[in-house]
Amino acid sequence: MAWDGSPEAPPTARIVALGHSLQPSERRILEAIADDLGAAVERTAQELADAVGVGRASVIRAAQSLGYEGYPQLRVALAQELALGSAAVATDDGTLIGALRTEVDRFGARLGHMMSALTEDAVDAFLTALDEADRVLVIANGLSAPLGLDMMLRLNSVGRPAEQLADALAQQISARLLGAGSACLVLSGSGANRATLAGMTAARESGARVLLVTSFARSAAAELADVVLVIPPVDGSFRDELIHTSRAGLMLVGEGLVGLLVARRGERGREARAAALSVLGSAIQE
């Protein structure tokens, strides 16, 4: 199975979204490419294979897994990504503020990649299911748990009642009782959290539609979901994703999805948002 996200997605976004699920030899190839895009552009398939210690066929398969016809097409895409350039990242000047600025700039330089795996059909199906569901259960655990709480609160504030339970067993029970016509909205960066997978399985058994927002295109969670929105990690390599695990991309897109839902619900959404703002206004003391 090759890349099925947007054809406009740059190579590095495809690498972080797909790489972890590929064969070990292909993963090593993609890690080498992500570590030095410039060197990858200059190398032939055989030269890259020799540098990594794999066969030339593995390099070709890795390129095809990313959605390219072969390695020459991947090299062209890499050259285009380098030519377009990323936002300039500030150099760490040795101060605490400088180090913080470097991290923020590094994140900002890759924000555009977050949208690269999304398709119009997937977003439309996601919003339709969320809008039409009789009941919505939000499931999120581990590092994604705060995102689940935020999503539940945002949905309720715009007139789309939703619920979230912190206890994993309670999640499974509630998911199993959803039934047809309901939706289970899952946020999982890794797509591999055991408690989350158990909740998704229970939701599917109930007949509910399972909607997933995740960082990786291939995962156990993606296999269980009816609709998958992939938000590639903002970090540019597998090693960075493990060390600097971030859910900021999922949070930003989640906020945007709620905004789209309000627009889709028309007057209902606007009235609900106005009511929520009225309550917030009365709760703020000068």
Sequence and secondary structure as in RCSB ss.txt:
>XXXX:A:sequence
MAWDGSPEAPPTARIVALGHSLQPSERRILEAIADDLGAAVERTAQELADAVGVGRASVIRAAQSLGYEGYPQLR
VALAQELALGSAAVATDDGTLIGALRTEVDRFGARLGHMMSALTEDAVDAFLTALDEADRVLVIANGLSAPLGLD
MMLRLNSVGRPAEQLADALAQQISARLLGAGSACLVLSGSGANRATLAGMTAARESGARVLLVTSFARSAAAELA
DVVLVIPPVDGSFRDELIHTSRAGLMLVGEGLVGLLVARRGERGREARAAALSVLGSAIQE
>XXXX:A:secstr
    S TT  HHHHHHHHGGGS HHHHHHHHHHHH HHHHHHS HHHHHHHHTS HHHHHHHHHHTT SSHHHHH
HHHHHHHHH         SSHHHHHHHHHHHHHTTGGGGGTT  HHHHHHHHHHHHH S EEEE  GGGHHHHHH
HHHHHHHTT   EE SSHHHHHHHHHT  TT EEEEEESSS  HHHHHHHHHHHHHT EEEEEES SSSHHHHH 
SEEEE   SSSSHHHHHHS   HHHHHHHHHHHHHHHHHHTHHHHHHHHHHHHHHHHH   
